[in-house]
C-alpha cells in the first residue's frame, strides 16, 4: 500500500506482513475504513486489520474462524465490525469478542461464493453483496435473526417397517 501526502509532498510505502509468520501479504482485493484509524483489507490470504497510526497489522484466516481466506469485499457495520464476503460465505468479525460468525447458504445466502468489487452499503445501512447466483441484501442490525437456528417441524404421513404400515 502507498500513502501519498499531497500537502507535504511525501510518499510512504506500507508493506503488509502476517504478524505470526512475518510473511509479506501481496494480493489486496479490497479496503474498507473502520473506526479508530483502522483499515480492513481483504486479501487472497485472509482479512487484515491495519493500524494506520503505526503501520502494524494483524491477519485473520480460516484458522481464526474466517469462513475462507479469499476475501472479496468488506463492509463495516454501525458498530465498526467488518463483514467480509469470501469463497465460503460471509463472515462478521465481532470486535467485542474477537470472534467470527459466519453466514452460508444454510442461513439463506444465494451462494457461498462471491465476486470481486461487488459490495455496497446503502444510506439506510443495508449491506449488498454480489455473488455468483445473485445478490444478498440484509441489514446487519438484524444479526440475531440471520444467525438464529431454525429447527423445522418433522411430520410423518406414513411409517413402514419391513414393508408393513405402522399406525401413527
VEXGUTOR-967946 format. One record per residue (C-alpha): residue in three letters; chain; x, y, z. Coordinates in Angstrom, 1 decimal. Layout:
N
(site Ala A (X Y Z));
...
END
This chain:
168
(site Unk A (0.0 0.0 0.0));
(site Unk A (1.1 3.5 -0.7));
(site Unk A (0.1 6.7 1.3));
(site Unk A (0.5 9.9 -0.7));
(site Unk A (0.5 13.1 1.3));
(site Unk A (0.0 15.9 -1.3));
(site Unk A (0.2 18.7 1.3));
(site Unk A (3.7 17.7 2.3));
(site Unk A (4.7 16.1 -1.0));
(site Unk A (5.6 12.8 0.7));
(site Unk A (5.1 9.2 -0.3));
(site Unk A (5.1 6.3 2.2));
(site Unk A (5.1 2.7 1.3));
(site Unk A (3.4 0.2 3.7));
(site Unk A (4.1 -3.5 3.4));
(site Unk A (1.7 -5.8 5.0));
(site Unk A (3.1 -8.8 6.9));
(site Unk A (1.5 -11.7 8.7));
(site Unk A (2.0 -10.9 12.4));
(site Unk A (2.8 -14.5 13.2));
(site Unk A (4.7 -15.9 10.2));
(site Unk A (6.2 -12.5 9.2));
(site Unk A (5.4 -13.4 5.5));
(site Unk A (4.6 -10.5 3.2));
(site Unk A (1.0 -10.2 2.1));
(site Unk A (0.9 -9.2 -1.6));
(site Unk A (-2.6 -9.6 -3.0));
(site Unk A (-5.1 -6.9 -1.9));
(site Unk A (-8.6 -7.3 -3.2));
(site Unk A (-10.5 -4.6 -1.2));
(site Unk A (-10.1 -2.0 1.5));
(site Unk A (-12.7 -0.6 3.9));
(site Unk A (-12.1 2.1 6.6));
(site Unk A (-13.3 1.1 10.0));
(site Unk A (-13.4 3.0 13.3));
(site Unk A (-10.4 4.1 15.4));
(site Unk A (-8.0 4.8 12.5));
(site Unk A (-8.2 1.1 11.2));
(site Unk A (-8.3 -0.2 7.7));
(site Unk A (-9.8 -3.6 7.0));
(site Unk A (-8.1 -5.2 4.0));
(site Unk A (-9.4 -8.2 2.1));
(site Unk A (-6.6 -10.3 0.6));
(site Unk A (-6.2 -13.8 -1.0));
(site Unk A (-4.6 -14.8 2.3));
(site Unk A (-7.3 -13.6 4.8));
(site Unk A (-8.6 -10.5 6.4));
(site Unk A (-6.1 -7.9 7.6));
(site Unk A (-6.6 -5.3 10.3));
(site Unk A (-4.2 -2.5 9.6));
(site Unk A (-3.5 0.2 12.1));
(site Unk A (-2.9 3.5 10.2));
(site Unk A (-1.4 5.1 13.3));
(site Unk A (1.7 2.9 13.5));
(site Unk A (1.6 0.8 10.3));
(site Unk A (1.2 -2.6 12.0));
(site Unk A (-1.2 -5.3 11.0));
(site Unk A (-2.9 -8.5 12.2));
(site Unk A (-4.0 -11.1 9.7));
(site Unk A (-7.1 -13.3 10.4));
(site Unk A (-7.6 -16.6 8.5));
(site Unk A (-9.8 -19.6 8.4));
(site Unk A (-7.8 -20.9 11.3));
(site Unk A (-9.2 -18.0 13.3));
(site Unk A (-12.8 -18.6 12.2));
(site Unk A (-12.9 -16.7 8.9));
(site Unk A (-15.1 -18.7 6.5));
(site Unk A (-12.4 -18.7 3.8));
(site Unk A (-9.1 -16.9 3.2));
(site Unk A (-10.1 -15.4 -0.1));
(site Unk A (-11.8 -12.1 0.9));
(site Unk A (-13.6 -10.3 -2.0));
(site Unk A (-15.3 -7.5 -0.2));
(site Unk A (-15.5 -5.8 3.2));
(site Unk A (-18.3 -3.6 4.7));
(site Unk A (-18.3 -2.0 8.1));
(site Unk A (-21.5 -2.1 10.3));
(site Unk A (-22.7 0.7 12.6));
(site Unk A (-20.7 -0.8 15.5));
(site Unk A (-17.5 -0.8 13.4));
(site Unk A (-17.5 -4.6 12.8));
(site Unk A (-16.2 -5.7 9.4));
(site Unk A (-18.3 -8.1 7.3));
(site Unk A (-16.3 -10.0 4.7));
(site Unk A (-17.6 -11.8 1.6));
(site Unk A (-15.5 -14.9 0.7));
(site Unk A (-15.4 -18.1 -1.2));
(site Unk A (-17.4 -19.8 1.6));
(site Unk A (-20.0 -17.3 2.6));
(site Unk A (-19.9 -14.0 4.6));
(site Unk A (-18.0 -13.6 7.9));
(site Unk A (-18.6 -11.0 10.5));
(site Unk A (-15.7 -10.2 12.9));
(site Unk A (-17.1 -9.1 16.2));
(site Unk A (-14.8 -6.5 17.7));
(site Unk A (-16.1 -7.1 21.2));
(site Unk A (-15.5 -10.8 21.3));
(site Unk A (-12.7 -11.0 18.7));
(site Unk A (-14.6 -13.9 17.1));
(site Unk A (-16.1 -14.6 13.7));
(site Unk A (-19.7 -15.5 12.9));
(site Unk A (-20.3 -17.0 9.5));
(site Unk A (-23.3 -16.9 7.1));
(site Unk A (-23.7 -19.5 4.4));
(site Unk A (-26.5 -20.9 2.2));
(site Unk A (-27.8 -22.6 5.3));
(site Unk A (-28.8 -19.1 6.5));
(site Unk A (-30.3 -18.2 3.1));
(site Unk A (-27.4 -16.8 1.1));
(site Unk A (-27.8 -17.1 -2.7));
(site Unk A (-24.5 -19.0 -2.8));
(site Unk A (-21.4 -19.3 -0.7));
(site Unk A (-19.2 -17.8 -3.5));
(site Unk A (-18.9 -14.1 -4.0));
(site Unk A (-17.4 -11.7 -6.6));
(site Unk A (-14.7 -9.0 -6.5));
(site Unk A (-15.9 -5.4 -6.2));
(site Unk A (-19.5 -6.4 -5.6));
(site Unk A (-20.3 -5.0 -2.1));
(site Unk A (-22.2 -1.9 -1.2));
(site Unk A (-23.6 -0.2 2.0));
(site Unk A (-26.8 1.7 1.4));
(site Unk A (-27.7 5.0 3.0));
(site Unk A (-30.1 3.1 5.2));
(site Unk A (-27.3 0.8 6.5));
(site Unk A (-28.2 -2.3 4.5));
(site Unk A (-25.5 -4.4 3.0));
(site Unk A (-25.5 -5.7 -0.5));
(site Unk A (-23.1 -8.4 -1.5));
(site Unk A (-23.0 -9.8 -5.1));
(site Unk A (-22.4 -13.5 -5.6));
(site Unk A (-22.3 -16.0 -8.4));
(site Unk A (-26.0 -16.6 -8.2));
(site Unk A (-27.3 -13.1 -7.4));
(site Unk A (-27.5 -10.5 -4.6));
(site Unk A (-27.7 -10.8 -0.9));
(site Unk A (-29.3 -7.8 0.7));
(site Unk A (-29.6 -7.6 4.5));
(site Unk A (-29.5 -5.2 7.4));
(site Unk A (-26.6 -6.2 9.7));
(site Unk A (-28.5 -4.7 12.7));
(site Unk A (-30.9 -7.8 12.3));
(site Unk A (-28.0 -10.1 13.0));
(site Unk A (-29.7 -12.3 15.6));
(site Unk A (-32.4 -13.1 13.1));
(site Unk A (-29.8 -14.0 10.5));
(site Unk A (-27.9 -16.3 12.8));
(site Unk A (-30.8 -17.8 14.6));
(site Unk A (-31.1 -21.6 14.4));
(site Unk A (-34.1 -22.8 12.5));
(site Unk A (-35.5 -26.1 13.6));
(site Unk A (-38.1 -27.4 11.2));
(site Unk A (-41.1 -29.5 12.3));
(site Unk A (-40.9 -33.1 11.1));
(site Unk A (-44.2 -34.7 10.3));
(site Unk A (-44.7 -38.3 9.2));
(site Unk A (-47.7 -39.1 7.0));
(site Unk A (-47.0 -42.8 7.0));
(site Unk A (-44.4 -45.1 8.5));
(site Unk A (-43.3 -48.6 7.3));
(site Unk A (-41.2 -51.3 9.0));
(site Unk A (-40.3 -54.3 7.0));
(site Unk A (-42.9 -53.4 4.4));
(site Unk A (-45.8 -53.1 6.9));
(site Unk A (-47.6 -49.9 7.6));
(site Unk A (-47.3 -48.8 11.2));
(site Unk A (-50.2 -46.8 12.6));
(site Unk A (-49.2 -43.4 13.8));
END
